[in-house]
Amino acid sequence: MPLIRPITDLRNTNRISKICHKSKEPVFITKNGYRDLVVMSMETYERQMALVEVYKKLV
């Protein structure tokens, strides 16, 4: 299940960082109830980019 947080949660960067590292998934940030940003740990980002490279080789 995706993690969704309001943009005001970005005020507490340490908390968001912990959430990203613990979940190992992207965290979706909403602004006024609408999707706005995606935040993720570097580990998650690198894993996502590795998957992109694998998919590119399959095409």
N, C-alpha and C positions, 0 to 999 in steps of 0.2 A: 504494500500500500504506500503510495507516495507521501512524503512528508511535506506538509504545506504550512507555511508560517506567514504572518503579516509582516509588512516591511518595517514596522516599528520594532520588531525583534532584532533587526540589524544593529540597533543601538548597543546591544550587548554582544559584541563580536566574539568574546570568549565562549559564550553559550552556543552561538551558532556554529563556531568551530568544533566544539565538542559534539554537537548533534551530527555534523557532517562526518566526523571521524568515526563516531560510534555506529552510525547507520550504514556507512560505506555506500550510500546512495545520494543522488542529487536531492537538494532541498529546494522546493519551489516557493518563491516569495511572491506574495500578492500585494497589490496596492489598490486600496478602495474596493477590495473584493475581486479584482481582476488579476490575472496572471501578469507578472512583470519581469521577474528575474529567476535565474537558477543558480544556486551556489553549491559547490561541491569541494571535497578535499582534493589535494593534488593526487593522492593515491587513486581516487575514483576517476579523476580526469585522465590520468595516464592509462588506467584500465580501459576506459571508454575509447581512447585514441588507439590503443592496441587492437581493440575489436574492429574499429573502422579500417585499420590496415588489413586485417584478416578478410573482411568483407570485400575490400578493393581487389584483393588477389583472387577472390572467387568469381569476380565479374569479368 
